């Protein structure tokens, strides 16, 4: 199990690093890349959880590999706290606290929106407990 999470984490962290190379954030700028990565990762986990809890019976290693490993390595709430600290140290107190709260709101909204959109796209699958054909009850 630890190995599966580690391999997934390596993939996720590599993707996050790639995002930071594509959209670098200067030390004095607002950390848009971190905010975007966290929002995207949270949206993906919303889709993933609907699929594996309401649509499919997933292999027991799928959730730790993808959910914990890949998405845990991709999202970067540790960098989020470093960004918050840097903003505080730069004297940008209001922006720092806006970022602190805003990231949580954006992350939760991304999960909720992705879950709702996935259920809607699936056309009734996941509209309650039990999912659709091949799904399993999420009780």
C-alpha positions as CSV (number, residue, x, y, z in Angstrom):
1,X,0.0,0.0,0.0
2,X,2.8,2.4,0.9
3,X,4.5,1.7,-2.4
4,X,1.3,2.4,-4.4
5,X,0.8,5.7,-2.6
6,X,4.5,6.6,-3.2
7,X,4.4,5.9,-6.9
8,X,1.2,7.8,-7.3
9,X,2.6,10.7,-5.3
10,X,5.7,10.8,-7.6
11,X,3.4,11.2,-10.6
12,X,1.3,13.9,-8.9
13,X,4.3,15.9,-7.6
14,X,5.9,15.7,-11.0
15,X,2.6,17.2,-12.5
16,X,2.6,19.9,-9.9
17,X,6.2,20.7,-10.6
18,X,5.4,20.9,-14.3
19,X,2.6,23.4,-13.5
20,X,5.1,25.6,-11.6
21,X,7.4,25.5,-14.6
22,X,4.6,26.4,-17.0
23,X,3.2,29.2,-14.8
24,X,6.0,30.3,-12.5
25,X,5.0,32.7,-9.6
26,X,7.5,35.4,-8.7
27,X,8.1,35.5,-5.0
28,X,6.4,38.9,-4.7
29,X,3.3,37.9,-6.7
30,X,0.0,36.4,-5.6
31,X,0.4,32.6,-5.7
32,X,-2.1,31.9,-8.6
33,X,-0.4,28.7,-9.6
34,X,-0.8,27.1,-6.2
35,X,-4.4,28.2,-6.0
36,X,-5.1,26.8,-9.5
37,X,-3.4,23.5,-8.9
38,X,-5.3,23.0,-5.6
39,X,-8.6,23.9,-7.3
40,X,-8.0,21.5,-10.2
41,X,-6.9,18.7,-7.9
42,X,-10.0,19.2,-5.7
43,X,-12.2,19.1,-8.8
44,X,-10.6,15.9,-10.0
45,X,-11.0,14.3,-6.6
46,X,-14.7,15.2,-6.8
47,X,-15.1,13.4,-10.1
48,X,-13.0,10.5,-9.0
49,X,-14.9,9.9,-5.8
50,X,-18.3,9.8,-7.6
51,X,-16.9,7.4,-10.1
52,X,-15.4,5.0,-7.6
53,X,-18.1,5.1,-5.0
54,X,-21.2,5.4,-7.1
55,X,-20.3,4.0,-10.5
56,X,-17.6,1.4,-10.4
57,X,-16.3,-1.2,-8.0
58,X,-12.7,-0.1,-8.1
59,X,-9.7,-2.3,-7.3
60,X,-8.6,-1.8,-3.7
61,X,-5.4,0.0,-4.8
62,X,-7.0,2.5,-7.1
63,X,-8.1,4.9,-4.3
64,X,-4.7,4.9,-2.5
65,X,-2.8,5.2,-5.8
66,X,-4.9,7.9,-7.4
67,X,-6.7,9.6,-4.6
68,X,-4.0,9.7,-2.0
69,X,-0.9,9.4,-4.1
70,X,-1.5,11.2,-7.4
71,X,-3.9,13.8,-6.2
72,X,-2.2,14.1,-2.8
73,X,1.1,14.8,-4.6
74,X,-0.5,17.1,-7.1
75,X,-2.4,19.3,-4.7
76,X,-0.1,21.3,-2.5
77,X,-1.5,22.5,0.7
78,X,2.0,22.6,2.2
79,X,3.0,25.2,-0.5
80,X,-0.2,27.0,0.3
81,X,0.9,27.5,3.9
82,X,4.4,28.5,2.7
83,X,2.7,31.0,0.4
84,X,0.6,32.3,3.2
85,X,3.6,32.7,5.4
86,X,5.5,34.5,2.6
87,X,2.6,37.0,2.2
88,X,2.6,37.7,5.9
89,X,6.3,38.2,5.9
90,X,6.0,40.6,3.0
91,X,3.5,42.7,5.0
92,X,0.6,41.7,2.8
93,X,-1.6,40.7,5.7
94,X,-5.0,41.3,4.1
95,X,-4.0,39.4,0.9
96,X,-2.5,36.6,3.0
97,X,-5.7,36.0,5.0
98,X,-7.8,36.4,1.8
99,X,-5.7,33.7,0.2
100,X,-5.9,31.5,3.3
101,X,-9.7,31.7,3.4
102,X,-10.2,32.0,-0.4
103,X,-8.2,28.8,-1.1
104,X,-10.4,26.8,1.3
105,X,-13.6,28.2,-0.3
106,X,-12.3,27.6,-3.8
107,X,-11.2,24.0,-3.0
108,X,-14.5,23.1,-1.4
109,X,-16.5,24.7,-4.2
110,X,-14.4,22.8,-6.8
111,X,-15.1,19.5,-5.1
112,X,-18.8,20.2,-4.7
113,X,-19.2,21.5,-8.3
114,X,-17.3,18.5,-9.7
115,X,-19.4,16.0,-7.8
116,X,-22.6,17.7,-8.9
117,X,-21.5,18.0,-12.5
118,X,-20.3,14.4,-12.6
119,X,-23.6,13.2,-11.3
120,X,-25.5,15.3,-13.8
121,X,-23.3,14.1,-16.8
122,X,-23.8,10.5,-15.7
123,X,-27.5,11.0,-16.1
124,X,-28.9,9.7,-12.9
125,X,-26.0,7.5,-11.9
126,X,-25.0,8.6,-8.4
127,X,-28.3,10.4,-7.9
128,X,-28.6,8.5,-4.7
129,X,-26.8,5.7,-2.8
130,X,-26.0,2.7,-4.8
131,X,-25.0,4.2,-8.1
132,X,-25.8,2.6,-11.3
133,X,-25.1,-0.8,-13.0
134,X,-21.8,-2.0,-11.6
135,X,-21.8,0.6,-8.9
136,X,-21.7,-0.2,-5.3
137,X,-23.6,1.2,-2.4
138,X,-21.9,4.0,-0.6
139,X,-23.5,3.5,2.8
